[in-house]
Amino acid sequence: MQRKINFNAGPSELPPEVLHEASKAVKKYEKAGLSILEISHRSPEFLDILSESKLLVRELCGIGADYEVLWLHGGGRMQFCMIPMNFLSEKDSAGYIDSGHWAAEALEYATHYGDIQVLATSKEDKYSRLPHWPSAIPKQLAYVHLTTNNTISGTQWHSIPKTKTPLIADMSSDIFSRKQDYKQYAMFYAAAQKNLGAAGVALAVIHKDLLGRTARELPPMLSYKAQAKENSIVNTANVFGIYVSLLMLRWIKAKGIDAIERENNQKAKLLYDTLDNSKAFTPSVKEKSQRSLMNVCFTANSPEKEKAFLALCEENNITGIKGHRSVGGFRASIYNAVPLESVELLVKLMGEVGA
Ligand SMILES: *Cc1c(COP(=O)(O)O)cnc(C)c1O
């Protein structure tokens, strides 16, 4: 069977070079003379993988030794738990920006640990737009949590106002997709399966000032401080998953963030321009300045057109184009590794459904 053209929202497309290197390492990781699946998490080979990956994260984000770079288990949702466990005591409040499905889930998880203030929400509009950024952020908050790209509804914060309260950002679906000031965040994190590798792994980058806080005593697996002290190997690390993320980081560095951003803009512009001029489809996010460059959501203008488009996609070996089950319609996820040619094909098929 031919390889499919992949628009999945996550796990999503990985570059062919990364898949090639990863599969070679499963057979034999040269430096160790064993499969990467067989090497110890305490071996010098894995320690090299860890240190190179951390170095690359620092370089790509332009951050220094005042941040800790951690590789953790449990994907995005485990971070939804660990953030309030570590930084929100029962006496304190944290602010949450409720801009989408994942933002709302992060918020819900945090209610188990302390007081939560919803600083802004667009829930009443089913997250089809971004909420208004709060005009004032209460100083006494332990932190403010936001989601930079809303994977399901297809909106994205293209800039975030500076604030004195520590900002914690879920960047699961847009990390390394564009130039940005990572230093404005006290912490940022990403589940790896969108722009950074395989599911299960999470990257967490935490400023040492924030890391110094302890909201409660925690077992070491759940404590950022302990994970930092143990170099992310409190237990048997996800050696293979972290290796795939290292391959992604090398790929991102070789390509360059500038070139990646340029291509991402080009792919998104092609799709949104087509949608804005189409009589057969409608883009789900009306406000152009809020549209996601990673997840392009749209609907067909009639059930017949929807069916025709789905059939065309299937004929052309396209997968992952259906919208999230909670919103329906269509969603083209065009992360860093999705080539322009895939988007060009999609646009051509949209034209065949109706100009
Ligand atoms: C995919 C996603 C998550 C969830 O990640 P899991 O690893 O499945 O827990 C969290 N936040 C955002 C923004 C996402 O896109």
The ligand as a Tripos MOL2 file, in Angstrom:
@<TRIPOS>MOLECULE
LIG
   15    15     1     0     0
SMALL
NO_CHARGES

@<TRIPOS>ATOM
      1 C1         -2.8380   17.2650   21.5620 C.3       1 LIG1
      2 C2         -2.8600   18.3000   22.5910 C.ar      1 LIG1
      3 C3         -2.8470   17.9920   23.9610 C.ar      1 LIG1
      4 C4         -3.0310   16.5820   24.5000 C.3       1 LIG1
      5 O1         -1.9240   15.7960   24.4370 O.3       1 LIG1
      6 P1         -1.9600   14.2950   25.0240 P.3       1 LIG1
      7 O2         -0.5380   13.8860   24.8350 O.co2     1 LIG1
      8 O3         -2.9320   13.4960   24.2140 O.co2     1 LIG1
      9 O4         -2.3620   14.3790   26.4520 O.co2     1 LIG1
     10 C5         -2.7680   19.0420   24.8590 C.ar      1 LIG1
     11 N1         -2.7310   20.3160   24.4420 N.ar      1 LIG1
     12 C6         -2.7800   20.6520   23.1300 C.ar      1 LIG1
     13 C7         -2.7480   22.0850   22.7240 C.3       1 LIG1
     14 C8         -2.8390   19.6490   22.1690 C.ar      1 LIG1
     15 O5         -2.8920   19.9830   20.8610 O.3       1 LIG1
@<TRIPOS>BOND
     1     1     2 1
     2     2     3 ar
     3     2    14 ar
     4     3     4 1
     5     3    10 ar
     6     4     5 1
     7     5     6 1
     8     6     7 2
     9     6     8 1
    10     6     9 1
    11    10    11 ar
    12    11    12 ar
    13    12    13 1
    14    12    14 ar
    15    14    15 1
@<TRIPOS>SUBSTRUCTURE
     1 LIG1         1 GROUP 0 **** ****
